[in-house]
């Protein structure tokens, strides 16, 4: 991900020479008082690529001279030496300020959610907050009960749900199980989203500062863009697996270490552990990231083929080591995901590419955003996967053209452009309007391939965010270098003129950054109050109707269209199962001798389930005859229903009348709900 490697042949020598003369961040003076990160490992031999960062000519800071007190009192292994070591291990306030700033930004973004952890609900999450809280809660329930978290029958009863084939995020839901058990899944949801954004920004900042530039301000900007870009904020409403991405910069860093060839086995094993963790955080995010890494590597190899050839050997050995260890660790979970009970093949989302205009417009939750425009150019508020705004697009072009001579800039720009092109889908249109003219898109090359067949292609615009952040970091570093050069230039008549010129350069660069980033800066995410759990559930009165082994049937049944009943089960500490639900499962039973059935959101509908949802949306009571009553008896027997519960909701009068006729028995009011006891 960085211009880290230079060979000792003529091409590399010229590259290193040019970098020593003009590379942004090439001297400790680029940020007054800012000490660059320490040196990277030396090459193992003259034949190996020299491990140099984008700050190639930057020499490691000299060890500060000892104070007289330290020099005279510290003895090997003595108290003075130990105190000095402790001081060196303590992070400086400036280093702590960066993650603290990112955390503050995340807290402001989720202020509404934190203000009411009991009833607060992210408006744009749709039904997803209910689903994610259920995933956190059911994982804690299974783990703390000593059961496998990979499968459950608490949803989609009695068939169950394959949780490894869903976004249960075991990488955080398992470690945070005690927190979920003590404080509840909404607290875990808030912690994961808030901490995930802040940790992701911090990880990108760390990677940029370690491998790209020693300029702290530039790295802060780069980390912020990588984590808080408009598509990331859109998913921050509902998709924790696309927000908690802090492992990916660590993966990239470990790959760069592999290129030095010094500790291939060690770094390969560490890479395997990181990849395993990311698989349990989100496989889709890993697929998107790997695609971006491949594009970057190809672009960098084209720009510096000799450097690519030099690192190919150790990198390949490390990747093979990492792949072997990782596969050993995830073999059974992946087997269960693809071949276990209630597994499925791919989910076909249909055409989901971004319109061209979505790349340069503003998202609904940006300062300059227009909800109507963003809604017209996206699938829904959580899938506003581009919306970088035209000022940022212009600045991207300016930085790329200005710094084009640098191989890392070419590779980063290629990553942005290829990811953006893939996000446009198989058929590219200007505004995405139905019937509009289209041209074939590059996504056709990947569409239908294994793994890619379930991807929502518009999400590839998310891959643009980290390289965009890195390019802006390099751009600001170049501005800082230019200001430093102007400050020390001998051509200016006096010191004041040199100072004024340096200030002017910095102000112009800051204004350009502000003009590009302020319009896409996120606004706090809107929250509302979720419906209360019915008193028949909250009070435990349901136990009078539902016996062990029976299910409680919400009316209508939980589905991707309405999943608030998942909260009922959490409130009852999973004491009863639910039929249907909001999850990903097979679209039908597995047929012997054939492959897995395709994927489907929610349970395969049954006749009574479909009838109740029709009444819920239309408000009309259907004709009820012997056929409908027979189907209802069969469905209730399949669900092993103990009782049906109807909470107050739109069209509840029609739902109540439908059930009265369907069951030939009137419902009984219990608190704020109606209950039908199933004999």
N, C-alpha and C positions, 0 to 999 in steps of 0.2 A: 504494500500500500504506500510505501515511501520510496524515494530515490536513495536506497540504502546501500547499493552495491556498486562498486567501481572496480573494474579489472585493471591490471597493470600494463595492458597493451597500449598502443598509441591512442586509440579512441578514448579509453578510460583516462589516460593521462591528460588529454586535452579537456575532457569533461571535468576532471578534478581541478585542473588549473583554472577553468572558467568559473567553477563554483567557488574557488578560493578567492577569486577577485570580486565576484558580484552576487553570490548566492544569498538570498534573503536569510537573515538570522545567522550569518556566517561569523559574526564576532560577538563576544559578550557585550559589546557596547550597544547592540540594537535595542535593548531595553535597559536604561540606566538602573543600576542596582539589582538587575534580574540575573541571577546566576543560571546559566544553561544547565540542562541535565548532564549527568555524568557520562563518561565515555562508554561506547559500546565495546564488546569483546574484540580483542585483536584476532586477526586471522590465524589459523592453526599452522599455516605454512605459506611460503611465497606463492605456491601454486594455487592457493585458494583465493576466492574473492575477498578483497579487503572490506571489512565491515565498517562502512562509513554511512552516516545518516545523511539526510538532505542538508543538514548543517555540516557539509563535508569538511570545510576548512576550519570549523570551530574547534579550538583546542580546549581540552578540559581545564576547568579552573584550577589554578595552583592552590595547593593546600595553604590556608592562611597561616601566617607565622604564629608560633606559640607566644602567648603572653609571658612576661617574665615569671609570673607566679606559676603558670603551668610548667614552664621549662625547668624551674628549679624544684618544684614539689612533686611533679608526677613521676612515678617510677613504674616500670613494667608491672602490670597487674595490680598497681596500687589504686588508692581511692581517686587520685586525680585523673588517672587514665579512665577508670570506670565512669567517673562523672562526665568526662569529655565524650565518651562513647554514648552515654545516655543522651547528652545534649545533641549529638549528631543524629541520633535516631528519632528525636522529636521532630515532627513536621513543623515547618515555619508557619506563622500566622497567614502569610500570603497563600501558602499551599492549601491551608484549611479554608480560606475564604472562598476559593473557587467552588468546591462541592457544596459549601454552605449556601452560596449564591444560587446554584442550580436547585438546591433543595427548597430554598425560599420561593423561587419561581414556580416550582411544582406545587407547593402548598397554596400559593395564590391561585393557581389554575384550578385546584380542587377545593377551594375554600368553602364552597357551598356544600360539598359532600362531607367535609370534616365538621361543618357547623351542625349537622344533624345526622349522626351515625345510626340513629334508630330508624328514621323514616326517610332520610334523604335518598334520592334516586336521580341518576344522571339522565336528563331528558333525552339526549340523543343516543343513549345506549339501546333504545327500543326494549327488547326483552332480554338483552344480553347480560345486564347486571344481575338479573335473577339467575341466569344460567351460571355465570361465573361464581357467584356466591354459593350456589348449590355445589359446584365442583369443589370449591375449597372446603365446604362443610362436609360433604360426603367422603372426601379424602381423609379429613381428620377423623371422621367417624370410623372408617375402616381401619386406618393405621392404628389408632388408639385402642381399637377392639382386637388388634392382632390379626386382622383380615387383609387379604390382598386388595390393593386399591385399583387393580387393573380391570375389575369387572364388578358390576352391581346389579341387583334386581330391584333396587329401591325406586328406580324410574323404569318406565316401560314394562311394568309388571304384567305377566310373569316371565316374559322373555328376557328382560334385562338390557343393559347397555355396556358395550365394550369401551371402557374409559380410556384405554390406551389409544383407541381410534378416535378420541375426542380431544379437545384442548384443555385437558385437566391440569396441565402445567405442574407435573409432579416435582419439577425442579425447584419450585417454591412452595407448592401446596403441602408437600410432605414435611419439609423443614419447619414450616409455619403452622403445622397441625396443632401444637400446644397453644399458640396464640389464638387460633380459630376456636379451639375448644373453650378457652377462658373468656375471650372478649367477643366472639361471634364472627361470622364470615364477612360482615360489612366492614369491620375494622381491618380484616385481612385484605379485603378488596381495596380499601383506601390506602393501606400501607404498600401493597404491591404496585398500584398505579403511581402513587406519589414517589415512593422510593425507587421504582423502576425507571421513571423518567430521569430523576436526578442522578442515579447511578449510571445510566446510559450516557448522559451528557458528560459526566466525570470521566468515564472510561474513554470516550472519544477524545476528550481534552488531553488525557494522559498519553494516549497513543500519538496524537498530533505533536505534542510537546516533546515526546521521546524520540520520534523518528522524522519529523517534518520541519519543525522550527522551534528555536529556543525562546521565541517571543511569546511571553505569557498572554498578553492581550490577544494576539492572533489565535492562540490555542483556545482561549475562552470563547471567542467568536465561533471558531470551527466546531467546538463541542456543542455549543448552543444550537447552531444550525442543524447539526447531525441529529440531535435528539428532539428539538422543538419545532422542526419544520412543519408546515401545514399538514402534510399527510400523516405525520406522526401524531399530531394533535387530534386529527379526525379519529384515528384509532384509539387515542387515549380516552375516548368516551366509553369504549365498549370492549376492546380487544387487548387484554393484558399480554397475550403472547406476541403482539406486535409492538409493544411498548417496552417490555423488559428485555433489552437487547445488549446489556452491558457485557455479556460474555463474548460477543462478536469482536470487539476491539482486542480482547485478550487473545482470541484465536489468531487474529492477524499478527499481533506482536509475536506470538510463538512461531508462526510461519517465517517471519523475518529472522528470528533467531536461528531457525533451522538453516537458513541460507548461509550463515557463517560457517557451518560445518563443524562447529566445535563440540557440541554435546548433542549429537543427533539422536541417540537413544533416549537420553533424558528428556529432551525437548519434544521428541515424538510421543513419549508416554504422557507428558503434560498436555500436549495437544489433544491426545485421545480423551483425557479426562474432561477437558474443556468442551470438546465436541459432544461427549456423552451428556454433559450437563445441558448443553444447548438443545440436544434432542429432547430432553425432558422439560425444556422450557418452551420450545416451539419448533417443530420441524419445518414449517413453511418459511419462517424467518430465516432458518439456516439455508434452505434452498435458494431463497432470494439473494442472500449474502454470498453464497458460493458462486452463483452466477455472476455477481458483480466482481468477485475476486478473480474469476477466470478472465473476464473481459479486461480488468486492469492488468493482469499478468501478461495477456496477449499484447495489449497496447504497449506495455513497458518493454516487452521482448522485441517488438518491432522498432522501438526507439533506440534500444541499446542491446542489440543481439549478443554482443560478446559478454556483457554482464549476465544476460539470461543463461547463456551456455555455461558460464562459470558456476552459477548457483544451482543449476538443474540437478546435478548429482546429489548433493546433500539434501536438497529440498525433497527430491523424489524418495530418498531413503527414509527421511523423517515422516513423510506422508504415508508411506507404506507401513511404517511402524505404528503410526497413529491409527491408521485404518484397521490394522489387525487387532490392536488393543481395544479400540472403540467397538468394533463388531463383537468381540468377545463379551463386552460389558452389556451391550444392548440386544444381543441375539434373541434372548427369550422375549423381552418386551416387544420387539419388532415382530417376532413370529406371532405373538398373541394379537398384535394390532392387525396383521394382515390375514391371519388364518385362525385366530381364536374365535370363541363364541361371539356371535353378533358382529363379526367383522364384515367388511364390504370392500369393494374395489375402488373405483373412483367416483367422485361426485361431479357431474356435468353442470357447470354454472351457466352455460351458454355464452354468447358474446358479451364481454364485460370490459372492453378496451376503453381507454380515455379518449374523448374527443381532443383534437389538437388544441382547441381554445382552453381546455382545462389546464394545460401546462402553464399558461400565462395569465389566467384569471386568479381571483382571490377566493379563498374558502370562506364558508359561512362564519367560522369562528376566528377569522383574522380581523385586525383593526379596519382594514379597507374592504372587508368582505361584504358581499350582497347575497343574502339567503336565496333569493329567487334565481340569480344567475348560477350560484353553486349547485342548487338543487336541479336545475335544468341540465347541468353538465356532469352529473354523478348519479350513481345508483341510489344512494341514501346518504345521510349525514356522516355515517361512520366510514363510508367508502369514498370520501373526497380525497382521492389518492394522488393528486398532483397539486395544482393551485399554488404554484411557487410565485406567481405574479410577474408581470412583464418587467418591472424594475430589476428584480433579481436575475431574470434571464439576460437582461442587457449587461448587468455587472459581470455575470458569468462569462459572457463573450469578451468583454473588455479585459478581464483578468487573463483569460485563456490566450487571447491574441498578444497581450503585452508580455507574458511569460512563456510564450510558445516554445522557445528554444530549449526549455528544460524538459527532459524526458518524463519526469513525474507529472508535469502539467499535461503533457500529451496523453498520458495514461489515464489520469483523472478525468480529463475532458471526454475521452473516449468512453469511459464508464458512464458518465452522465448521459451522453448522447445515445448510447446503445440501450441503457435502461429506459430512458424516456421513449425511445422508438418501440421497444418491446411492450411498453405499457399502453401503446395505442391500439393493440389488438390485431386481429387478423385482417380486419377491414378498417382502414383509417378514414375518418370523416372529420370535417371541420368542427361542427357543433353537435354531432351525435343525434341529429333529428331524424325521425323515421322517414325512409325513402330518399334521404340525401345521397349525393354522389359519394362514392368511396373508392379508394385505391388499395391494392393488397399491401398488408403490413408484414413486418419481419416475424411477428408472432406465429405466422403460419409454419415457420421452420421448427417450432417447438410444440405447437398445439397437438395434443394427442399422444405425445411421448410419455413413457412412464414417469411418474412423479409430477410432470408439468400438466398433466391432463386435469388435475383438480385445482390448479392455481387460478385465482382471479387475476387475470393478466394486468389489470389497471394498477395492481399493487406494486408492479415493478417500478413505478415512479418513486416509490419509497427508497429504492436503491440509490436514487440521485442525491439524497440528502447528505450522507457522509462525504462523498467526494466533492459536493458543492461546498460543504463546510471547510474541507481541506483547501480547496482553491481559494476561498475567501481568506483563510489563514495565511496562505502564501502571498495573497495580494496585500494584506495589511502588513506583513513582514517586509514586503518590497517598499511599501510606503514608509515604514519606519527606517529602512536602510537609506532611502532617498533623503529623508529628513536629516539623518545623521550625517550623510555625505554633504548635504548643503550646509550643515552647521560647521563643518570643518573645512569647507572649501576655501581656497586661498584667493579665488577670483573675486569674491565679494570685497567691497572697499573696507568694511569694518565689521566688528563683532555683532553690532546690532542688526546690520543688514543680513548677516548669516543667520542670526537667530530668527529674524522675521521670516526669512525664506523657509526655514525649517518648520516654523509654526504654520505657515501657509500650506505647506505640503501635508502636514498631519491633519489640519482642519479640512482640507479638500478630501483627503482619504476618508476621514470620519463622516463627512457629509454624504459621500458616495455610499458608504456602508449603511448609514441611517436611512437614506432614500430607498435602498433596496430591501432592508430588513424590517423597518418599522411598519410598512403596510401589511406584512405577513405575520407580524407579532401576534401571538394568540391572546384571546380574551378569556376570562374565567368561564369554565364550563357550567352551563345552566343546570340546575337541579330542581326537582319537584318533590312532592310528598307521595310516597307509595301507598297503595291501599293497605288498610289494616288487615291483619289475619283475623278470620271470623272467630267469634267468641267460642263457638262450638269446638274449634280446634285449640285455641289459646287456653281455654279453661280445662281441657282434657275431657269434655263431655262426649267427644267422639268415641271414647272407649266403650260407651254403652251400646254402640251400634257396630263397631268393627272388631271382630274377634281375631286372635292370632292366625296368621296365614291368609287373612282377607285384606283387600285394598280399600282405601277411601277414594271415591271417584268424584273429583271436582266437576262442576258443570259450568261451561263446557270443559272438556278434558284439556289438560295443559298441552301446549303445542308451540312451535316457533312463532305462532301468531299471538299467543297470550300465555305467559309462563309464570304469573304471579303465584299460582298454587304451589310452586316449588318452595316458596317461602313458608307455606303451611307446614310442610314436612320438616323443614329446618326447625321451626318453632316447637314441633312435637318431638324433636331429637330423634328423628327417623324411626319413630315407633310404628309407623305404617308405611307400606309401599304405595306408589301411585301408578296407575296405568298411563300409557302414552307418555308425553313429556317433550322436553326441548333438548335434543341431543342429535348426534349423527349416527345412523345405523343403516342396516341393509334395507333395500327397497322391497325385499321379499325373502322367502326362505332359501337357504342354500340347497341346490339340486345336486344330488350325487353325480359325479362324473363331469360336472361343469365347474367353472370358476366361481369366484365370489360374486354375489349380486352387486349391482351398482349401489352407490350410496344414496341416502335420502335424509332430509332434515326432518327429525321427529319420527313418530311411529307411523307405520302403514295404517291409514285410516280404516276404521270399521264402520258399518252402516249407521249405527247409533251415534258414533262420534261425529260423522259428517252431518247427520241431521241436526244435532245440537249446535254445531257451528253455523249451519245455514240459518237457524233461528236467531242465533246471537247477532249475526250481521244484518239480517233482513228485518227482524222483529215480527215475522209472520209465522203463525202456528200452522204446521202442515197437516194434511189429512192423515189420520192415524187409523190403520186397519189391522186385521189379523197378521198380515205379513210384517208390518213394522213392529208389532208387539213380539212376534216370534224372533225377529232379528235382535230386538232389545234383550230378550231373555238369553239368547246365545252370547251376545256381547258381554252381558253382566256375568255370565258363567265363565267366559274366557278370562275376564279381568278378575275373577274371584272377588266380586264386589261385596263389601259389607254394608256400605251406605253411599248415597249420592248427596253431595252438599252443594247448594246453590247460594253463592254470595250475592249481595246487592251489586248490580252492575247495569249498564245499558241493556234494555230489552229483557230484563229479568222477569217481567210479567209474562211475556210470551214463552220464555223458557220454562217457567213454572207451570203454565197451562199445558205445554207440550209433555212435560214429565208426568203430570197428573193423569193425562189421557194414556200415555204410553205404558205406565205402570198400573193403571186402574186403581190408583190409590193417591189421595192428596198428600202433599208434603206437610211436614210438621215444622212450624217455626221454632227455632232454637236460637235465642239471642238475635243476632243480625243476619241470620241465614235460614234457609229451609233445608230440611233433611228428609230423605226418603230411605227408610230402612229396607234393606234387601233381604228377604227371608232365605 
